[in-house]
Amino acid sequence: MATANPLPLRTVTEGLNFRTVDDLKKMLQLLPIQERPTRKAELVGAIANYLLGPGLKTLWQELDQLQQAAVAEAVYLTGGCYQAEQFQAKYGALPQWRDRSSMYTYNRPAAKLDLFFYPTGTYTASNLLPEDLRLKLKVFVPEPKTLTLPSAEQPPQTFRVEHRYFDYQKRQSVETAEDVPVVCCPTEQVAQQDLLAVLRLIHLGKVSVSDKTLMPSKTTLNTIAPLLQGGDYYSAADEPDNDYHDPIGTIKPFAWVMLVQGGGLASLDGKKLQLTKAGQKAMGAAPAKTIQSIWKKWLKTTFLDELRRVESIKGQTGKAKRSLTAVSGRRAQIVEALGQCPAGAWVTYDDLKRYMIASSQTFEVSRNPENLYISEPGYGYLYEAGGSWSILQDAYMRCFLFEYAATLGLLDVAYITPYDAPRGDFDSFWGADDLSFLSRYDGLLAFRLTPLGAFCLGLSDTYTAAPITTESTLRVLPNLDVVMTGAPLNPAELLMMETFTQQTGDAVWKLDREVALKAAEAGHSLQEFYDFLTQVSAEALPKTVEQFFADCRSRSQSLQDQGMARLIECADATLAAQIAHDSRTKKYCQLAGERHLVVLLDQETRFRNGLRKLGYSLPMSKG
């Protein structure tokens, strides 16, 4: 990605003049020049003449591969600027530049790259390739390799975990390693089922949240978790059986409660969530379209900063809150990078991070990270968490991808437990030794953009949902009984049966028209329930059952609520007929009996205007 330097360096002579005489003498030793001037102007002239002459190509050819790449990047891509962090992310290493044999700069010999890159001031870093030198280099220097984002057809199957501990009997450090299995979690289909299950639970009034933070209660999280297809990403079995490790906590259940609020599908009523009109409509709509809407709205929401979910980073609600950047900007940058990922292929988290750094697509989490800390105030302040990428960016992006993008079905994920994840730079901060991990999302290793994800990111114009699969088996009888004959229903399926049928036994339910119509009236989808029974039934549905659903669909669609209206009483039937048939008012009212008119509230103003033209007026209602 091209980068404009705020202080352009037009000529190599300008750059040489910012160097000291001692530096110039060291640089001169790298060139095959017999003359050895001592005055600064003469030194500058001798070096500049050589660099701008035919010897420049030979000098470039003497560079090693990484050094040549650094020059090529500056010539073609970065506007002449050497960007160490971006370069290392792209090439995996930095070019050899400084001789580390002496800790003192005045004893340090010049490096070959010092002949190419120069400072723009007396005390600035030597990181700019002058424009006149760039023009000459462009004649023979090939363009650098294209930046690519690596991908694979399959996720990693195992992950090597290294353990280090001190053996007090042998009085020595011991290092061991083991390959732990990687969990691969498809999300596209289960997300669409989970969405409907959560909406049903909210509709039943069983989802409580805080009136201040809008975060779900522990009881709510425990209620939602069993309803989710496959449960949460981590189960109780993933938690160590001791009190020395921090608990992982919930991911999916928490995410769904926040997402439905951020997506405008539910709002707080007292201490419980209630479905909005959009939420009621979503229960009967295609889940993919609803998820697309949730995703677009979530990118703009501000009531939750995903960094808050990383509880080990403290100070977020205090002084540091003022220096945190806008969440919409962070999300937009991550989404931009996700849009460059190949759909259907696995990308490791580390490769995505390196790609974002190398292409200068990074984002800032805090303008003053020193106000954040780990463990206790006064210790563990994140002074070293600045720069284009740090543990703050890692913590934020892992949460955004794992807890929200994956839960919505946009990304399939491959992961290990956070206890087994590498600790990286996190270990260098005070207080980190007391924590089992930085965040519950540290175990995210790789992800795959799903067709649903491509649809939500705007990479695909259409989306066709995969057919829903289930392990349960039911038998639907002609007498409208539904009998469980195979594997028990999961909690989400039981909730659906509870919504649409009347249970008459331990494993028997009855299709009841009144119950089904009540569910349809509340916004639940009869078609979704019909599709569910079709999939779980061991045999084709009996004709009586098909007729039952056809009758329920017809009865549920026979009446339509057209909105609130006013009932207006006329003095006599003649006046009512006159108003109902006059061209100025007939479009806005209907006869109801002989002396009454019905006017929809959204047509009331037009009706009154027409009524006045007809020579009548309607007094304002006192109620």
VODONU-742442 format. One record per residue (C-alpha): x, y, z. Coordinates in steps of 0.1 Angstrom, whole numbers, plus 5000, padded with zeros to 4 digits. Layout:
BEGIN
XYZ...
This chain:
BEGIN
500050005000501550334990502350575018502950945014505851075035505051405052508651525047509851435012513551395005514151514969517851454965520451234980522551544987519851665011520051335030523851325031523951675046521951545076524651295083527651375105531251385090532051065109529050895093529951015059533550885062532250545072529850545042532750635019534650325030531850115014532450264980535250194955536450554955540250624958539950984969539451035007538151395013537851515049535651815045531851755048530951925015533551724996532451395013528851475004529751544968531951234964529250994977526451164958528351154925528950784929525350694939523950894910526350744886526750394869528050234901524550244917523449914899526649734911526049854946522349734946523449394932525749354962522749364986521349034998517748934990516049105020518049425015517049434978513449374988513649675013514849894984512249764960509449824985510550184989510950244952507550114941505150084971505850305001506750644985510350594994509750515031511250215048508550065071510149805093506949665109505149635076508249485059508649225086505049125084505349075047508748905045508948735079512248905088514049235087516949315064520449315079521249675085523049755117526349595129525649485165529349425174529449765192526949905216528150255208526950425176530150615170532050285168529450125146530450085109528150205082525749945066525049915029521450025033522850355048523750445012520150415002518050545031518550885048517051095076514951405070516451585099519451585123517751365149515351165127515650795117517350705084514250555066513750755034514950684999515551024981513451084950516451124926517850794938514450624934514150734898517550584889516850264909513550214891515450154858516849824869515249724902512349474897509049534914508649364948506649044952502849094955501449084990499148774994497048635021497848265026494948025027494347645029491647395021491747245056492247395090495147275112494346935128496646965158498547245176501947205193501647325229504947385248505047355286507747485308508047435345510647405373511447055387512347125423513746765428516146795399516547165404516247245368513747385342511947125322510347185288507846945273505546965242502346795231500046815201496546905212493646845188492047155171488347195173486747275139483347445143480947495114478647795122476647885091473647645096473647645134473648025136470348045116468747785140470147955171468748295160465248155159465647965192466848285209463948485195461448225207462948235242462748615243459148595231458448375261459848635285462848435297465748665288466748905315469349185311470849465332468949785328472349975329474649765308472049565288474249255294472548925302472248775337474048455346470648275347469848395312473148265299472547925315469047925299470248005264473247775263471347445260469147585233472047645209472947385184476047205197476047435227478747695233482247685218483647565252481947325276482447245313484846965301487247225288487647385322490447255344489247075375490947315400490647655414493947785401492747865365490448145354487148015340486548065303483048175306480348195279480648325243477748235221474948295246476348635255476848725219473248645209471748855236473849155225473349095188469549085189469549415208472049575185470149445155466949605167465049275173464649305210464549585236464349615273460949615290461449625328464149375334463449145305463849165268460749185246460649145208460249455188458049465157461149375137461849085160458348945157458648975120462048805120460548485136458748425103461348555079464348385063467148375090469848465065468248805057467748875094471448795101472549025073470449295089471849225124475449235110475049575093473449725124475949575147478849745129477350075138476250005174477950175203476350035234479049765237482849785230484049435224487149515244484949515275484749135271488449115278488049145316491849115323492449455306491249695333490650065335488250065305485450235324487750495341490150745328491150525298487550535285488050875271491050765250489450455235488750495198485350465182484350095178482750165144486150255129487849935144485049715131485149875096488849805093488549445103485549395079487649555051490349295057487749005060486449105025489849025011489848675025489048395000485548255006485547885015489247875023490847855058492948155069494948145101494448435125498248505125498248525087495348775087497148985113500448985093498549075062496749365078500049505092501949455059499149635039498849915065495249815073495749835110493450015135493950185169492250075201493450335225495150675219496750645254497250275262499150365293495850435310494950065307496449805330496549445339496049315374496149615397496149995392499650135395501149815381500949645347500149965328500149905290502850155282504249925256500949855240501150125214502250095178500349965148499749635165499849515201497949295226495149545225494549495187494949115193492449115221489849325203490049145169489948795184486748885203485149055173485848755150485148475175482248605196480348805170481248725133481448345140478348335162476348495134477548225110479848445090482948245099483647885106486347865133489147635143490347675179491947525210491347625246492747955258494847765283496847605255497247915234500648085231500948385255503048595232503748955242501148935269503648765292505949065293503449275313503449295350500649075366500348845336501848555355498748545377496348505347495548185329495148375296494648725283491048655270488748365265489248415227493048345227492447995214491248115180493647975154491947995120488648085103486848025070484548285054481148105048478748165019476548345045479548555055480248645019476548745015476648965047479949125036478449215002480848984984477848784970474448924959472448604967472448334993470747994994470547845028471647475032468947235043468547195080469646855094468646695127469446375145466046345162463246125148459546175152456545985139453546205129450346005130447146065110445246145142447646445146449646285173453446345172455446065188459146055196460645735182464445815179466946035197465546275222464846625210467346895219466247195240465647415209463447145193461547095225460947475227459547465192457247175201456147365232455347665210453247495183451747185200450047055231452046795250449946495261452546255273456246205281457046165244453746255227452446585214449146685198448746915168446147155179444647425157444047675185447647635198449147665163447047975154448048135187451748075178451248215143449448525158452448585180454748585150456048225150456448075115454047785107456147705077459247665098457447425121456147235090459647215076460947085109458346805111459046715075462746675083462446485115459646255105460645905096457845895070456046135047453446345066449946195065447346375044445446475075448546655088449046825054445446935055445947055091448747285081446947405049443947495071446047675097447947865070444647975054443048075087446148265099446248465066442548525061442548835083444949125081445449405107445349725087446149945117444250175141441150355129438450605139434750505140432750815129428950835135426951045109423651215116421750995092422350725066422050965037424951175049427050865056426350745020427151085006430551105023431450745015430850794977432051154972435351174952436951394978436451155007435650804994439350704991439850775029436850605045434550305044430950245054430350045085426649985087424150255077425350555097428950485105432250545087435650395094438850605088442350475093444450695115447150745089444350875065442651105090444251425079443351365042439751265052439351585072440651805043438151635019435351665044435852045047435752075009432451885010431152145035431451955068433851935097434651665122435251785158438551665174438351365196438551435233440151095240
